[in-house]
Amino acid sequence: MELFLQRVFDGLNNGAAYAVVAIALVIIFKATTLVNFAQANMAMFGTYLTWMFATQQGLPIWIAIFVSMALTAAGGAVIERVLIRPFDPTDHLPVVLITLGLSLILEAVAGWKWGLEFHRFPSPFPAAPDDFVSIGGARLRYETIGTIVTMFVMLGVLSLVLNRTKIGLAFRAVSSNTESSRLVGVKVGPTLMFGWALSAAFGTLGGALVARQTNLEPAFMAKLVIFSFAAATLGGLDSIGGTVIGAFIVAMIQSLLVGYAQQIPGLDWLKSNYALVIAFVVILVVLLFKPSGLYGTRRIERV
């Protein structure tokens, strides 16, 4: 029972982090039907900025996170305006190539600026060895509680922005039908710029939440974004709520399978590094049997 509870707590922690990054992916997909292949390294770059502000400039960790979110939001807006908007939105190939190239550039710049070695990231939450609540013999760490609370606060803020602000309502309209939105006077370009800015900011927050556990290096977000993409695929790439549910499902499967595999002779090879297989299996199964995901919009085209 203790092992089960511990793996559940670990799954909750991972699920919250996956959800934050997956929502960043979904924001772009809802507006453009594109997957941003630079999302992982945009988040990585923002996390490095947070680390730099906190450790080298001496800012409190949460101030460093908010400053980095603002800077990466501005960067996301510039990326949309300069690199994405000039291309035909119906032709996805150029944008895919641009985001792939941007991902490589960001990783190279981070390696050049901050080096390839691992850096210890300061925790946004209490992280001393005795900072936990004991439940049934398992340890629910304050970091886990903080990560989950932060994810739900972010979800609440996002809901308010999308439902209570003019730019948020415009974004929802563009996400639903770009051409109709343009015909009724919605400024599609600035609205999409807002979406890219929002996605970049949330990606930075996700990176900051997970960097403490993995340590910081230029490729540290690669594995996280694969699990996040699996979560978004499972929940529905155009459903924010579904993505959150998908994130916790993927994280629980990963945590329980890896945890119990260590107890079964012959399966001890299934350690965390091999858990990526789980993400790819989830993506493959969903695409084969329910391409729209659990809560995504089922698209029907007339011919």
C-alpha positions in Angstrom: 0.0 0.0 0.0 2.9 2.4 0.8 4.5 1.8 -2.6 1.1 2.4 -4.3 0.5 5.7 -2.5 4.1 6.9 -3.2 3.7 6.1 -6.9 0.3 7.9 -6.9 1.9 11.0 -5.3 4.7 10.9 -7.8 2.2 10.6 -10.6 0.3 13.6 -9.3 3.5 15.7 -9.3 4.4 14.6 -12.8 0.9 15.0 -14.1 0.7 18.6 -13.0 4.0 19.4 -14.8 2.9 17.6 -17.9 -0.4 19.5 -17.8 1.2 22.9 -17.8 3.4 22.1 -20.8 0.6 20.3 -22.6 -1.7 23.3 -22.2 1.0 25.4 -23.9 0.9 23.0 -26.9 -2.9 23.0 -27.0 -3.1 26.8 -27.1 -1.1 26.9 -30.3 -3.0 23.9 -31.8 -6.4 25.4 -31.0 -5.6 28.5 -33.0 -3.6 27.1 -35.9 -4.0 23.3 -35.9 -0.2 23.2 -35.7 2.0 21.5 -33.2 4.8 23.8 -32.1 7.9 21.7 -32.4 10.0 24.4 -30.7 7.8 24.3 -27.6 10.3 22.2 -25.5 13.3 24.5 -26.2 11.3 27.7 -25.9 10.4 26.4 -22.4 14.0 25.4 -21.8 15.3 28.8 -22.7 12.7 30.5 -20.4 13.8 28.2 -17.6 17.4 29.1 -18.1 16.4 32.8 -17.9 14.7 32.0 -14.6 17.8 30.2 -13.3 20.0 33.1 -14.3 17.8 35.7 -12.7 17.5 33.7 -9.5 21.1 32.5 -9.0 23.2 35.2 -10.7 21.0 38.3 -10.3 19.7 37.4 -6.8 16.0 37.7 -7.6 13.5 35.7 -5.5 12.6 32.6 -7.4 9.0 33.5 -8.0 9.9 37.0 -9.2 12.5 35.4 -11.5 9.8 33.1 -12.9 7.3 35.9 -13.6 10.0 38.1 -15.2 11.1 35.1 -17.4 7.4 34.4 -18.3 7.0 38.0 -19.4 10.2 37.9 -21.5 9.3 34.6 -23.1 5.8 35.9 -23.8 7.4 38.8 -25.7 9.6 36.3 -27.5 6.7 34.1 -28.4 4.9 37.2 -29.9 7.9 38.1 -31.9 8.3 34.6 -33.2 4.6 34.6 -34.4 5.0 38.0 -36.1 8.3 37.5 -37.7 8.6 33.8 -38.4 5.1 32.3 -38.6 2.7 35.0 -39.9 4.4 35.6 -43.3 3.5 32.0 -44.4 0.3 30.6 -45.7 -1.6 29.2 -42.7 -3.0 26.4 -44.8 0.4 25.2 -45.7 1.8 23.5 -42.6 5.1 22.3 -43.9 7.0 25.7 -43.8 5.9 26.3 -40.2 6.9 22.8 -39.1 10.3 23.3 -40.6 10.6 26.8 -39.0 9.7 25.5 -35.5 12.1 22.6 -35.9 14.9 24.9 -36.9 14.0 27.3 -34.1 14.2 24.5 -31.6 17.8 23.6 -32.8 18.8 27.3 -32.7 17.5 27.8 -29.1 19.3 24.6 -27.9 22.5 25.7 -29.5 22.3 29.2 -28.1 21.6 27.9 -24.6 24.6 25.5 -24.8 26.8 28.4 -25.9 25.6 30.8 -23.3 25.2 28.6 -20.2 27.2 25.5 -21.1 26.3 21.8 -21.4 26.8 20.9 -17.8 24.0 20.3 -15.4 22.8 23.2 -13.2 20.9 22.8 -9.9 17.6 24.8 -10.2 16.3 26.5 -7.1 12.9 25.0 -6.0 9.9 27.4 -6.0 8.6 25.5 -3.0 9.9 24.2 0.3 12.2 21.3 -0.6 14.2 20.3 2.5 14.3 16.6 3.3 11.7 16.9 6.0 9.3 19.0 3.9 6.6 16.5 3.4 3.3 15.1 4.8 3.3 11.4 5.7 0.1 9.6 4.5 -0.1 5.9 4.9 3.7 5.7 5.2 4.1 7.5 1.9 5.6 11.0 1.5 3.5 13.7 -0.1 6.2 16.4 -0.6 5.4 20.1 -0.4 6.9 20.4 -3.8 4.2 18.1 -5.2 1.4 20.0 -3.4 2.9 23.3 -4.7 3.1 22.0 -8.3 -0.5 20.8 -8.3 -1.8 24.0 -6.8 0.2 26.1 -9.3 -1.2 24.1 -12.2 -4.8 24.7 -11.0 -4.2 28.4 -10.4 -2.7 28.7 -13.9 -5.8 26.9 -15.2 -8.1 29.3 -13.4 -6.2 32.3 -14.7 -6.3 30.9 -18.2 -10.0 30.4 -17.9 -10.6 34.0 -16.8 -8.4 35.3 -19.6 -10.2 33.3 -22.3 -13.7 33.9 -21.0 -13.6 37.4 -19.4 -11.3 39.5 -21.5 -11.7 40.9 -25.0 -8.5 39.4 -26.3 -9.4 36.0 -24.8 -12.8 36.0 -26.4 -11.2 37.0 -29.7 -8.8 34.1 -29.3 -11.7 31.7 -28.7 -13.4 33.0 -31.9 -10.3 32.6 -34.0 -9.8 29.1 -32.6 -13.3 28.2 -33.6 -13.2 29.7 -37.1 -10.5 31.9 -38.4 -12.2 33.1 -41.6 -15.5 33.9 -39.9 -13.7 35.8 -37.1 -11.9 37.9 -39.7 -15.2 38.7 -41.5 -16.8 40.0 -38.3 -13.8 42.3 -37.6 -11.6 40.3 -35.3 -7.9 41.1 -35.8 -6.6 37.6 -36.4 -2.9 38.5 -36.5 -2.6 40.1 -33.1 -4.9 37.5 -31.6 -2.6 34.7 -32.8 0.3 36.7 -31.5 -1.4 36.6 -28.1 -1.8 32.9 -28.3 1.9 32.3 -29.0 2.8 34.7 -26.2 0.5 32.8 -23.8 1.9 29.5 -24.9 5.5 30.6 -24.4 4.8 32.0 -20.9 3.1 28.8 -19.8 5.9 26.7 -21.2 8.4 28.6 -19.1 6.3 28.0 -16.0 6.2 24.3 -16.8 9.9 24.2 -17.2 10.5 26.0 -13.8 8.2 23.5 -12.1 10.1 20.4 -13.3 13.7 21.7 -13.5 14.3 21.1 -9.8 13.7 17.4 -10.3 15.8 16.9 -13.4 18.5 19.6 -13.1 19.0 22.1 -15.9 20.8 21.4 -19.2 19.9 22.3 -22.8 18.0 19.1 -23.5 16.2 18.7 -20.2 12.7 19.5 -21.6 12.9 16.9 -24.4 11.5 14.0 -22.4 8.9 16.2 -20.6 7.4 17.6 -23.8 7.0 14.0 -25.2 4.9 13.0 -22.2 3.0 16.3 -22.5 2.3 15.7 -26.2 1.0 12.2 -25.2 -1.2 13.9 -22.6 -2.6 16.4 -25.1 -3.2 13.6 -27.7 -5.0 11.5 -25.2 -7.2 14.3 -23.8 -7.7 16.0 -27.2 -5.4 18.5 -28.8 -8.1 21.2 -28.9 -9.4 20.6 -25.4 -7.7 22.3 -22.5 -9.7 20.4 -19.8 -9.2 17.1 -21.6 -5.5 17.8 -21.8 -5.3 18.2 -18.0 -7.1 14.9 -17.5 -4.9 13.2 -20.1 -1.8 14.5 -18.3 -2.7 12.9 -15.0 -3.7 9.6 -16.8 -0.4 9.4 -18.6 1.6 10.3 -15.5 -0.2 7.7 -13.4 0.4 5.0 -15.9 4.0 5.9 -16.1 4.5 6.1 -12.4 2.7 3.0 -11.4 4.1 0.9 -14.3 7.7 2.0 -13.6 7.3 1.6 -9.8 5.8 -1.9 -9.9 8.1 -3.1 -12.7 11.0 -2.9 -10.2 9.3 -5.5 -8.1 8.8 -8.0 -10.8 11.7 -10.2 -11.9 12.5 -9.7 -15.6 11.0 -6.2 -15.7 13.5 -4.3 -13.7 14.9 -2.9 -16.9 11.8 -0.7 -17.2 13.3 2.3 -15.4 12.4 5.9 -15.9 14.5 6.3 -18.9 12.6 3.6 -20.7 9.2 5.1 -19.6 9.3 7.2 -22.8 8.0 4.0 -24.5 4.8 4.5 -22.5 4.2 7.9 -24.1 4.7 6.7 -27.6 2.4 3.7 -27.0 -0.3 6.1 -25.7 0.1 8.4 -28.8 0.0 5.4 -31.1 -3.1 3.8 -29.5 -5.0 7.1 -29.4 -4.2 7.9 -33.0 -5.3 4.5 -34.1 -8.6 4.2 -32.2 -9.7 7.7 -31.3 -7.7 10.4 -33.2 -9.6 13.3 -31.7 -8.7 12.1 -28.1 -11.0 11.6 -25.2 -12.5 15.1 -25.1 -11.3 16.6 -28.4 -13.6 17.8 -31.2 -14.4 15.2 -33.7 -13.9 16.8 -37.2 -16.3 15.9 -40.0 -15.6 17.0 -43.5 -18.2 17.1 -46.2 -17.2 15.8 -49.7 
